[in-house]
Amino acid sequence: QSNYDCVFQGILLIEDDFTTDQGWVFENKTEAEPGETVDAYGVLNTTLGQYELYLEGDPKDYETFYLRICKTLDILYDGTLNITVKYIHTWYGADEITSRVWLDSDTVFSKDWYHEGTKLQERNFEVTVSAGSRDFKIGFYFDGTQAISEGTYNMNITYVKVRLIPQVSPAPSYGISYPTVTYTPKPFTRTVSVAYPTHSITPYYFPAPPNVNLEEVRDVTVGGVISLGILLGLAIALTRAGAGILSIASAAGLVSIVGLLLNNTGVISVGAVVFLITISYYIARKKVV
């Protein structure tokens, strides 16, 4: 038995499927009716894997009797016995006959044959025990509370298992070391992702130059465009009418004067530029002539 089983599943005291002889001792207490006979015996049948208990004859009425097998168990620690037994009986009779399990003289399990019937039984139960040697017994019992008829009474025991679950660790006497859990890490692949920092940019808007009124700039530009359009129109009209270049210069000068009155530099600039261009053109032609 492994250390792990001892610590975590209990200490196995006995496990027997009756295919080998493990030293069970047959016990019985029987008495026949006056003038009658009764035979009680137990047989280990390793071929069928069972221990067979038989009672044949006419047992004495109102007298207890039992047939059982016994084995001594060495219990090294206080604790709990976990017991599993399997058996079958072919006659079920009245409820005064019972299947029983004893520890020494104490009954630790009992079930009447009448309610069990004739099918294979499997019983699991636990018993609290103290350390020491205990006689473990299993068989059948008649309580003697009434008369019992002549016949054959038999019980076949097919399996017994007893484990001790100690109250304390059995390591000192059994040399048991508690198992340690070892962890072996499994290889794995990790993909590393780089987190780049993000920056938030607050836009900076440069203010307009000092002493500049944007509305005035817009008015100057509009005034200049309108003045240029007017001068172009006058130039075309005067040219078609046969007027000279001086007429266009005069018109440009008038536009500049209007710009001065309106305090619009756009109008003034356009008028002045056109005036200078026309005068320069006029002077240049005179020199050529």
C-alpha positions in Angstrom: 0.0 0.0 0.0 1.4 3.4 -1.0 2.0 6.3 1.4 -0.6 8.3 -0.5 -3.3 5.6 0.1 -2.4 5.4 3.8 -2.7 9.1 4.4 -5.6 10.1 2.2 -7.6 6.8 1.8 -7.0 5.1 5.1 -4.8 2.2 6.2 -5.9 -1.0 4.6 -6.4 -3.7 7.4 -7.9 -6.4 5.3 -9.3 -7.0 1.8 -10.5 -10.5 0.9 -12.5 -11.8 -2.0 -12.1 -15.4 -0.7 -10.1 -16.7 -3.6 -7.2 -17.4 -1.2 -7.1 -18.5 2.4 -6.4 -15.5 4.6 -6.8 -17.3 7.9 -10.5 -16.8 8.9 -11.7 -18.8 11.9 -15.1 -20.4 11.9 -17.2 -19.9 15.1 -20.7 -21.1 16.0 -23.2 -21.5 18.8 -26.0 -24.0 18.1 -28.2 -26.3 20.1 -30.7 -28.9 18.8 -34.2 -29.6 20.0 -34.3 -32.6 22.4 -34.1 -35.8 20.3 -33.1 -33.9 17.2 -29.8 -33.0 15.5 -28.3 -29.9 14.1 -25.1 -29.5 12.1 -23.2 -26.2 11.7 -20.1 -25.7 9.6 -18.2 -23.2 7.5 -16.4 -23.9 4.3 -14.0 -21.6 2.3 -14.7 -22.1 -1.4 -11.9 -20.5 -3.3 -13.2 -21.7 -6.6 -16.4 -19.7 -6.2 -14.8 -17.0 -4.1 -17.0 -17.2 -1.1 -17.0 -18.4 2.5 -20.1 -20.6 3.0 -21.9 -20.9 6.4 -24.4 -23.7 6.8 -26.8 -24.7 9.5 -28.9 -27.9 8.9 -31.3 -29.6 11.3 -33.7 -28.5 14.0 -32.3 -25.8 16.2 -33.8 -25.5 19.7 -36.7 -23.1 19.9 -36.3 -19.9 21.9 -32.5 -20.3 22.0 -30.1 -18.0 20.3 -27.6 -19.3 17.8 -25.1 -17.9 15.4 -22.6 -18.9 12.7 -19.8 -16.6 11.7 -16.2 -16.2 10.7 -13.6 -14.2 12.7 -10.3 -12.5 12.0 -8.2 -10.4 14.4 -7.3 -6.9 13.3 -4.4 -4.9 14.7 -5.6 -1.3 15.0 -2.6 1.0 15.6 -4.5 4.3 16.0 -7.7 5.7 17.3 -9.9 6.5 14.3 -12.7 5.2 12.1 -13.1 1.8 10.5 -14.5 2.0 7.0 -16.1 -1.4 6.3 -17.5 -2.9 3.1 -19.1 -6.4 3.1 -20.9 -8.4 0.4 -22.9 -11.5 1.1 -26.0 -13.5 0.0 -28.4 -15.9 1.8 -30.7 -18.4 0.0 -33.4 -18.6 2.7 -34.9 -15.5 4.2 -37.4 -16.9 6.7 -38.6 -14.6 9.5 -37.2 -11.3 10.7 -35.6 -13.0 13.7 -32.6 -14.2 11.7 -30.2 -11.3 10.9 -27.0 -10.7 9.0 -24.5 -9.3 11.4 -21.0 -7.8 11.8 -19.3 -7.8 15.2 -16.3 -6.1 16.7 -15.4 -8.4 19.6 -18.8 -8.9 21.2 -20.3 -5.6 20.0 -22.8 -5.7 17.1 -21.8 -2.9 14.7 -24.2 -3.9 11.8 -27.5 -5.9 11.7 -30.1 -6.4 9.1 -32.9 -9.0 9.1 -33.1 -11.6 6.4 -36.8 -11.2 5.7 -36.3 -7.6 4.4 -33.0 -8.3 2.7 -34.4 -11.1 0.5 -32.2 -13.5 -1.5 -30.3 -11.1 -3.7 -26.6 -10.2 -3.3 -26.2 -7.5 -0.6 -23.4 -4.9 -0.4 -23.1 -3.0 2.8 -20.9 0.0 3.6 -20.7 1.6 7.1 -18.2 3.1 9.5 -17.4 2.4 13.1 -15.4 4.5 15.6 -12.6 2.5 17.3 -9.7 2.8 19.7 -6.2 1.5 19.1 -5.7 -2.2 19.9 -6.5 -5.7 18.7 -10.1 -6.3 17.7 -11.9 -9.4 16.5 -13.8 -8.7 13.3 -16.6 -11.1 12.8 -19.3 -11.6 10.1 -22.1 -14.1 9.8 -25.8 -14.6 10.8 -27.7 -14.7 14.1 -31.0 -15.9 15.5 -32.3 -14.0 18.5 -34.3 -16.9 20.1 -37.5 -14.9 20.6 -39.7 -17.6 19.1 -39.7 -21.2 17.8 -37.8 -21.9 14.6 -38.6 -24.7 12.1 -36.3 -27.4 11.0 -34.4 -26.7 7.8 -31.2 -25.5 6.1 -30.0 -22.0 6.7 -27.0 -20.8 4.8 -25.1 -17.5 4.1 -22.3 -17.0 1.5 -19.8 -14.2 2.2 -18.1 -13.0 -1.0 -16.1 -9.9 0.0 -14.7 -8.1 3.0 -12.7 -4.8 3.1 -11.7 -2.9 6.2 -9.8 0.4 6.2 -8.7 2.5 9.2 -8.9 6.2 8.9 -6.7 7.5 11.7 -7.6 10.6 13.7 -3.9 11.7 13.5 -1.3 11.2 10.9 0.1 7.7 10.9 3.5 8.9 9.5 5.6 8.2 12.6 4.9 4.5 12.8 4.3 3.8 9.1 7.2 5.9 7.8 4.8 7.9 5.7 5.9 11.2 4.2 3.2 13.5 3.0 3.3 13.9 -0.8 4.6 17.3 -2.0 3.1 18.9 -5.0 5.6 19.8 -7.7 4.7 22.2 -10.4 6.4 22.0 -13.8 5.7 25.1 -15.8 4.8 24.4 -19.4 6.6 26.4 -22.2 4.6 29.1 -23.8 5.1 31.9 -26.3 4.3 35.4 -25.3 3.9 38.2 -27.9 5.1 41.5 -26.4 3.3 44.5 -27.6 4.9 48.0 -27.2 2.6 50.7 -26.0 3.7 54.0 -27.6 2.8 57.1 -25.6 0.3 59.5 -27.1 0.6 63.2 -26.9 -2.2 65.7 -27.2 -1.3 68.9 -29.1 -3.0 72.1 -28.2 -3.0 74.4 -31.2 -1.8 77.9 -30.7 -3.4 80.6 -32.7 -1.3 83.7 -33.3 -3.3 87.0 -32.7 -3.7 89.6 -35.4 -1.0 92.3 -35.5 -1.6 95.1 -33.1 -3.7 98.1 -34.3 -5.1 96.1 -37.2 -8.8 96.0 -37.6 -9.7 93.1 -39.8 -13.0 94.7 -40.8 -11.1 97.7 -42.1 -8.8 95.5 -44.1 -11.8 93.8 -45.7 -13.3 97.3 -46.6 -10.0 98.5 -48.1 -9.8 95.4 -50.3 -13.4 95.6 -51.5 -13.0 99.4 -52.1 -9.9 98.8 -54.2 -11.6 96.1 -56.4 -14.6 98.3 -57.0 -12.4 101.3 -57.9 -10.4 99.2 -60.3 -13.6 98.0 -62.0 -14.9 101.6 -62.3 -11.6 102.9 -63.8 -11.5 100.1 -66.3 -15.1 100.9 -67.3 -14.3 104.6 -67.7 -11.1 103.9 -69.7 -13.1 101.7 -72.1 -15.9 104.3 -72.4 -13.5 107.3 -72.9 -11.4 105.4 -75.4 -14.4 104.6 -77.5 -15.6 108.2 -77.2 -12.2 109.4 -78.6 -11.0 111.0 -75.5 -7.3 111.1 -74.8 -5.1 109.5 -72.2 -5.4 112.6 -70.1 -9.1 112.0 -69.6 -8.3 108.6 -68.1 -5.7 110.2 -65.9 -8.2 112.8 -64.7 -10.7 110.0 -63.9 -8.1 108.2 -61.9 -7.3 111.4 -60.0 -11.0 111.8 -59.2 -11.2 108.3 -57.9 -8.2 109.0 -55.6 -9.9 112.2 -54.3 -13.0 110.1 -53.6 -10.9 107.6 -51.7 -9.4 110.4 -49.6 -13.0 111.6 -48.8 -14.0 108.1 -47.8 -10.8 107.4 -45.9 -10.4 104.2 -47.9 -6.8 103.4 -48.8 -7.9 100.8 -51.3 -9.7 103.3 -53.4 -6.9 105.8 -53.0 -4.2 103.3 -54.0 -6.0 102.1 -57.1 -6.7 105.6 -58.2 -3.2 106.8 -57.6 -1.6 103.8 -59.4 -3.9 104.2 -62.5 -3.2 108.0 -62.5 0.6 107.5 -62.4 0.5 104.9 -65.1 -1.5 107.0 -67.5 0.5 110.2 -66.9 3.8 108.2 -67.4 2.4 106.8 -70.6 1.3 110.2 -71.8 4.8 111.7 -71.1 6.5 108.9 -72.8 4.5 109.4 -75.9 5.2 113.1 -76.0 8.9 112.4 -75.9 8.7 110.0 -78.8 6.7 112.5 -80.9 
